[in-house]
Structure formats: C-alpha cells, structure tokens
Amino acid sequence: MFGQYCPLDSYLHRVDARAKLVPVFLVMILGLLAQSLIFYVVMMGLLIGGLLWSGVSAAELLRNLRPILILVVITFAYHILFSERQSEPLLDLFGFAITIGGLSKAAFFSLRLLLFVSMVFLVTLTNSPSELAEAVTKLFRPLSRIGLPIQELGLILFIAIRFIPILYEEFVSVRNAQVIRGVDFTGSLMNRIRKTTAVLIPVLVSTIGRADELALAMEARGYQSGRPRTFYSQARFDRDAWLFMSGSLIVTAICYYFVGR
C-alpha cells in the first residue's frame, strides 16, 4: 500500500498541502544537483523525523518502504558491480571487483532514491487524495492561461491515487479466490511469476469495468472537460502554512549551501 493516507490529527496533517508541495519540489531539484552524501542523510533524517512526529508509526513507515527497498537493493548492487571500474579495488566478489568508487556511487544513488520516495511519503501519508488534487490544481492554475488542462490533470491525479488501494484489494481478492480453488502460489520463482501473471488478467478486466462505471457516473453527474469547477473543501493558506513553507525552504537552502555542494 505505497504511500496510503493515514488520517491523523497532527501539525503536518493540518498544514495545507500546497505548503508541503513547494518544499518537496525544491528538495527534488536540489537532490538532483547535490554532490554530497551528507545532504541526503540530513534531509532523510529531517523527513523521517517529521513523519514520526506527525504520528505515522515506525511500523507504518517500514510497511510502506518495504517494496521500495527491493529497488534500492538492485540499485545498490548494480553500482557496486558495474560503476567506477577504474578506481581502487577493495575485494573480489564472484569475479567482480568491488571498488571504492563503486561503493560511493551505490550509496549516493540509493540515498537519492530513498530521499525522493520519502518526499512522496511526506505528502501522501499526511494528505488525502482529494487534498493533493486540489493543491496541485491551485498551484498550477496559472498554467491554464497557456492552454494546459490543469483541472483535468488534478482529476487524473486524484483518480490514480484513489485507485491504488482499490486495485490492490481487487488483486488480493482474486488471489485468495485462486488459493481457495487449489492454486499453489509457492514453489520456484518462475512458477510464482507465471501463476501471479494469471491473476493479473481478471484484475485487468475488473479495472476496465470500474473505469467504465466511473466514466458513466461522471457523465451522469454532468461532468464536462474544460468547464470551471469548484472544490469540495475550502482549504486556506493560513499563517501556519506560510510558516511551515518558509521554514522548510530556508532549512533546505541552508543544508544545500553548507553540505550539498
């Protein structure tokens, strides 16, 4: 359940989503420019500390991070084995020379990936899909003057985030139904992949059906693309939002200036 919203009552949950999205964009931009591991470590510590302070438990955070750790391990192993082959070797592993440069690259890109994922967690765990869609629509509303369909993009974002847990529950239901019918999902890796792929077919059919029902429901309610729309919730960019956004931007800029370059 990647980045599923945790409905809690904390400072981060009450702050307007726009006040969190602006620093997130800045951290991601500086994260691509940073050349120091210390910058990633400091920002990761601040983000994880903020999530824990907001009431998101360590178990919930680890549960969300678990699927990403597989990608991090693959990234780490790739750079250890294939990056910086000309630097000083440390040891030989199954015919592959592990070098200092490879270890540095592996840690660098793995922390960058974790930093970006943590930024996504910050906004998805502390804001509902409707709040995120509203925030994105309001932030990028000036771009609608040049013809970009900002309201439609916000709606697409809302539907995509909202459908993640629905599709996961559908996948689990179909898989449990197959288990009841005697399908064994254990065994070799290829056997599990083959049987899991067979589960994806009914999930895909169900997804198409849900999408068709959603389209009919929107049409029945008079939805028309390009028409001005109102918002269900009336979020206000209050003093706390200004203070959080300003403080986050200042802290991020200071960290990048002193340890990121």
N, C-alpha and C positions, 0 to 999 in steps of 0.2 A: 504494500500500500504506500507507494512512493509519495512522500510529502502530503499525506492526508491531513486535513484541517483538524486541529484539536480545539474544541470550543471551551476555552477557559476565560477567566476574568483576571487579566494581568495588565500591566502597563503596556507591553508590546501588543497585546490583543486590542487595547483601546485606541492606540495610535492609528491615525489614518494610514491606509495602505500606500498612499502616494508619498508619505514621509519616509517610508521604507524602500520604495522602489527607486527613488532618486539616488540614495547612497548605494543601493545594490548595483545600479548601472555604473556608478563611479568606481566601485571596487572591482567590477569585472573588467573595466577598461584598464585600470591601473594594474590589475592582476596579469594582463597580457603584456604590460610594459615592464613589470618588476623583474629585476635580475637577482634578487636575494631571497634565500630560503627563509630568512628571519621574518620578512614581510608576510609570507604565507602563514608561518607559525603564529605570529602575533594576531593576524586577522582571524585565523581559525579559532584561536583561544577566545577572542572577543565574541565571535559569533556563537560558539558553543556555550560560552558563559551566559550570553544574553538569552539563548533558548532555554537553558536550565533555569535561569532566573525568572523567566516568564511562566514557569510551571510545567513545561514539557519535561517529562521524566527522562532519566538516562536510558531506561529500557525502551521507551518510545522512540528516542533518537537513534539508538542502536538498531531497532527493528526497521527503521526507515533507511539506515545506512547500509544494512546488510547486503542488499542487491548491488549497491554501488561498489562495495568492497571487492567484488569479483572483477569488475572493470579496472579498479585501481591496481589489483594484483597483476592483471595482464599487462597493464601499462608499465608497472614497475619491472616485471620480468623482461619485457621487450627491450627497455632501455638498458638494463643491466647486460643483456646478452648481445645487443647489436649497436649500441651507441658508443661513441668515443673509443673506437678500437685502437687508436694510436697512442692513447695515454698509458700511464704506468700500470702494469698488471698487478693485481693483488693475489689472485689464486686462479686455479683452473678447475672448471666445473663441467664435467662430461664433455670435454673438448672445447668448451667456451672459456675464453679468458675474461675474468671479472676485473674490470679496471676502475680506478678512482673516478675517472671522468664518467664512466657508465653509471656508477653509484650516485654521483652527483646529479646527473640527468634524470635518473629514475626517481630520486627523491623530489626533484624540482617539479617534474610534470605530474607526479602523483599528488603532491600537495596542491598544485594548481587545480587539478580536477576536484579534489576534496573541497577546496575553497569555493569553487563555482557551485558545487552541489549544496554546500552549506548555505550559500546565499539564497538558493531556491527554497531550501527548508525554512529559512527565516520568514519568507513571505507566504509560503503555502501552509505552514503549520500554524501561523498566527492570523491568517485572514481566510475568510470563506471564499469560494469561487466567485460568488456574486460581487463581493467587495473588490476582488482583484480585477474582475472585468470592468467594474465601474471606475476603478483607479486608472487602469490603462486607457480607457476611453477618455477620461478627463485630462490625463497628462498629454495625450497625443491629439487632442481635439483640434489644435491649431493646424495640424497637417491636413485636416479635411478641406481646408481652403484651397489646397492644390490638387484636390481630387481623390485623395486616399480614403477608402471606406473604413474610417476608424470605428464607427459604431458596429459594423459588421465584423471587424476583427475582434472587437471586445466580446461580441456574442460567440464567435468561434472559440475564443479562449475559454469562456465560461463553460460551453458545452464540452470541450475537450477535458478540462479539469474535472467537471462533474461526472463524466462518463468513465473515468479511470476506475473508481471503486465499483461501479455497476458492472463493467466488463470483467473485473476480477471476480466478483461474486458469481457471474454467469459461468466463468471458466471453472470455478470450484464446484458449482452445482453439476455441470456436465461431467467433470472428472469423477465426482462422487457417484453419479449415476452409472458411469462405466465400471467403477470399482464394485458396486452392488451387483452388476451383471457378470462379474467374474474376471474383469480385465485386470491383469497384474502389471503395475507400473514399476516394479522393481526389476533387477537384472542389470545387464550391461548398459553402458551409456547410450549406445546406438539403439538398443531396444527401447529404452525410456524415451529417447527423442522421437522415434517412429510412432510410438503409441500416444505421446503428447501431441504430436502433429495431427493425429486423427481427431483429437479433442478440439483442435482449433477450427475445424470445418463447421461443426454445429454452432460454435461460438460466433464465427463469422456470419453465418446465416441469421442467427439471433440479432447480431449487431445491425445488419441491414434492415431487419424488421423493426427494430427500435428506432433507427434513423428515419424510416418511412413514417412511423407513427408520430415521431416528433415533428416532422415536416407538415403532416396533416394537422396536428394540433396547433402549430404556429399559423398555418393558413386559416384555420377556423377562427382564430383569435384576431385575425385581421392584420397580421404582420406584413409589412411591405418594406423591401430593401430601399435604403436611401431616405426614408422619411424620418423626421426628427422624433426622438424617443425620450421619455422621461426615465428617471431612476426610481426603483422601488425604495431604496434607502437614501436618506439625505445626509451623507457624511460631510462634516465640516472640518476644514483645515484650521484647527484651533491653535492655541498657544503651545500646548504640549507637542503637537505635530511639528510646529516651527522649531521648537527647542530640540526635539529629537533629530530632525533632519539636519539642522545646523551643526549640532554637536557631532553627529555621525560623519558629516562631510569634513569637519575640522580634524577629527581624530584620524580619519582615513588619510587625509592630505599630510598630516604630520608624520604618520607611520611611513608613508611612501617617501617623504622627503629625507627622513633620517635613516631608514633601514631598507628601503625598497630599491634604491638606485644602484 
